[in-house]
């Protein structure tokens, strides 16, 4: 057959439609624990400045005919700068055409999970998407807090796990902070089931969801506060964070976008490989996220630690 036109990227549009970018972003948001707990704010390509109250107004009592006191409120600005998150998936043109095991749909789901895990690791530990220490892009991260509680410290007669969790709340409140919610790693779930307070009420209650998959951030209540549990919250000995999630915010410039190419050059196994020469197709997914905390030292949060086999008691 005679050549009438060169094969173009648009020829593959039937395999990966552009309108699927939004569902990828939505799924990533649902899977991210911290995107559920922190509020989202608009984020432009040049970043945003988030107002933070630095001093609060006060009121006082006045005697009859007495002078009324004056007061003021101070505001500071915390910059939120977008940082790019990206991933490239490479497959043969035959895989795209045959789509074995519904590969292209699975790829969308896995990319969404990868973006969610990378975001959570950066917010919690300043880690890269693969867990590399100090590989995160943000200036703030929760594990920078000096407030730490080890689960399993309190004996069963002293309240067990319930007392340990309350001790984290105590550390926050005594420092003038608040506890508005919890971020929980999957590893802490076995500890929570069966844990009760001093009068026998369950410490943790999961909330019903219409999605039975364990890949999403699962809602619940811990100490009467909202919680979300999922993969990517824990790292090393840290398995959970509690704190004032109103003291942080995240944003995204649009959603996850992607490009498909059959002609670019991609690094595979540390070697540059021509996609065109090897009949390969590359899918580039990328997004831009920002994250800030009101306190650069993350003292509005407490980190809960646990070592397997330490004998934590309910």
N, C-alpha and C positions, 0 to 999 in steps of 0.2 A: 504494500500500500504506500502510495506516495506521501511524503511529508508535507503537510499543509501548514503546520505551526509547531513551534517548540512546546514541549510539556512545561506547564507552569504550576506554581504552587496552588493556584486557584483550582486546578484540576482535582485536588484532594479535598475541596470544601465539602463534598458529600460525606466524607468520613469524619471530619471534625468541624461542625458548623460553628460560626462565630457567635451565635446567640447562646452557646453553652458556657460562655465565660462567666455570666452572672450566677448560674447554679454552682459553679466551682467555688466562687467567692462565698456564697451563702453556706455551703457545706463546710468550708474552712472555718467560718465564723461559729458554726454550731459545734464543731469539734474542739475549738480552742476554749479552754477553761477560763483563761483570763479575759478573753474578749466578751465572755458572758458576765463577768463580775465587774469589770471596769466599764465606765460609761464611754460611749463613742462620741467624738466631737468631729466637726468638719475639718478636713485637712487639705490644704491647697498644695500645689506643686512646689511653692516657695516656703512651705511651712506655716505654722501658726504660733501665736503667742497666747498662752493660757493664763488668764488672771488668777492670782492666788492671794487670798486675804492674809496679810502679814500682821495686822493688829486690828482688834475688834473694838467697836464702840462700847462705852459703858454708860449706865444710867445710875443716878443716885437720888436719895431722898432730899427734899428741900423743906425747910421750915416755912411757916407762913411769912410772906413778904421777903423770904430769903432769896439769895442769888441762885439762879439755876446753873448747874454745871455744864460746861462745854465739853464736847468729846469729838473724836474723829476716828476714821477707819483707814487703814493703810492697805494698799494693793501692790502686789509685785507681779511681774510677768515672767513666766517660765516658757522658754521656746520649745516647740515641738517640731523637729526636723524630720521629713520623710526619708526613710532608708529603704533601699531596694532589696527585695528578696526574689531569687530566681532559681530555676531548675530547668535543665535540658534533658529530654528523653529522646533516645535514638532507637529506631527500629528499621527493619528492612521494608521496602515497598511491598513485598509479598505479605508481610504481616499486616500492613495497613489494609490491603485488599481482602485478605482472607479473614481478618479479625478473629483469630482463634480464641476460644474461651471468652469472647466479648472483651478482648484485650483493650480496645480503645476506651470503652466505658470504665473498665477497671483502672485504667491509667488516670482518668479524671478524678476518681475517688481517691486514689493514692496520692496524687498531686495535692489535693485539698488537705489530706491528712498531713502531708509533709510540710505544707505551709503553716498549718495550725501548730504542729509540734515545734517548728522552728521559732514561731512567734512566742510560744509559751516558754521555751528554753531561754530565749533572750530576755523576756520580761522577768523571769524568776532568777536566772543565774548569770546573765551576761554571757551565755554560752552560744556557740554556733549551732546551726541546724542539725549537725551531726554530733553535738555534744562537746565540741572542742572548747576548752576553757578560754575565757576572755575573747570568744569569737563573736559575741553579740554586738549589735550596732548602737544600742541605746546608752545614754549617759546614766540611766537609773535602772536598778534591778532590786527585787525584793530580798534576795539572800544577803544583801549588804547590811541588813539590820543586825543590831547587836543583841536583840531579844531572841532567846532560844530556849526551848523546852524539850526535854527528852521524854518521849512517851515510854511508859513502863517504869518510871521512877517511883510513883506512888504505889504502895502496896494495896491489895484488895481491901483490907480493913480501913485504909485511909481514903478510899474512894476510887482507887485504881485509875483507869483511863480517863474517867470523868474528871477527877481531880487534876490530872496532868493538863487536860485541855483548858480547864478553868484557870489554872496557873498562868497559862498564856494570856488569857483575858485579863487577869490580875496585873500582869506586867504592863499591859497596854493602858489600863485604866489608871494605875498609879503614876503613869507618866503623862497623864492628861490626854490620852488618846481614846479612840473608840474601837469597838469590834462590830463590824457590820456584816461580815461574811467569812467564808472559808474556801480555799482552793485545796482540793484533796487529790492525791495521787492514787491510782488503782491499788498500790501496795498497802495502803492503810485500810482498805475496805474490810479485810478479815478481822482487823482489830475492833472496828466500829460495831459490827454485828454482834449483838449480845451485850454490848457495854451499856450499863444503866447508871442512873444517878442514885443519890442516897435513898430515894423513896421508890426505886424500882422502875422509873420511867426510862424508856430507851433514849440514849444520848443522841443517836443518829436515826433519822427517818428519811427514807428515799421517797421522792415524789413521782407519781405516775407520768409516763411519757408515751406518746403514740409511736415512738420509734424504739424498737427492741434491740437494735444494734448496740454493741458495747463500744463502738468507735466514737460515739458522740460524747460531749460533756454532759454528764448525767446530773440532774438537779436533785437536791435534798435539803434537809434542815439539820443543822448541828448546833446544839445549845440554843435552839430557837432562831438561829440565824440562817439565811440562805447559804447554800454550799453548792459547789459543782465539782464533780469527780471525773477524772479522765487521765489519759496517758500524757506524760510530758511535764506534769507538775513536780514529780520527785526527781531527785538527782543525788546520787551518793546516799548519805544518811538522812537527808531531808525528804520528808514525805508529805508535808502539808504546810500551808501558810494561812494565818488568820490575821485580820486587821481591818482597817478602815478603807474600803475600796472606793469610797467617794473621794479619796485623796490621790487619785490617779486617773488618767484618761489615755485613750488610744484613738488613732485615726488612720484612715487609708485613703490614698489618692485614687479614687475610682475603685475598681475591683481587680481581680486577677485577669490579666490579658495574656494572649499567647500569639505566637507566630509559628507557621509551618514552613519549613524550607527543605528543598531537595538539592540545593546548590551550595550551601554554606560549608565551612570547614569547622569540624568539631574535634576537641581533644578527647580521644578515647584511649585509655590505658597509657596516658602520658604521651601519646603521639597524635599529631594533627592528621585527621582523616577527612578526605574529600567525600561529601555525601553523594555528589553526582557520580563520581568515579566508582563508588561501591554500591550504587542503587539503594541508598538509605534515605530515610525521612526523619527529620528532627523536629520536635515540638518544644518550643521555648515558652515557658510560663513564667510570668513575673508580676510583681505587685510592689507597691511602696507603702510602708507602714511607719507610723510614728507612735511614740509612747513617752509619757512624762509622769513623774511623781511630784507632789507638793514638797516633800522632804527628800532632799538628795541622798540622805543616809538611810532612807526607808524605815525610819523608826516608827512609822504608823503601822508596822507589821511585825508579827512574831513568826519565827520559823519553828516548826515541829519536826523533831528528829527521831529516828527509830532505827535500831540495828536488829536485823533478823536474828532470832534466837536469844534476845535479851530478856524474854519472858514477860512482856507487857501483859498486864492483867486488866480485865474489865472492872 
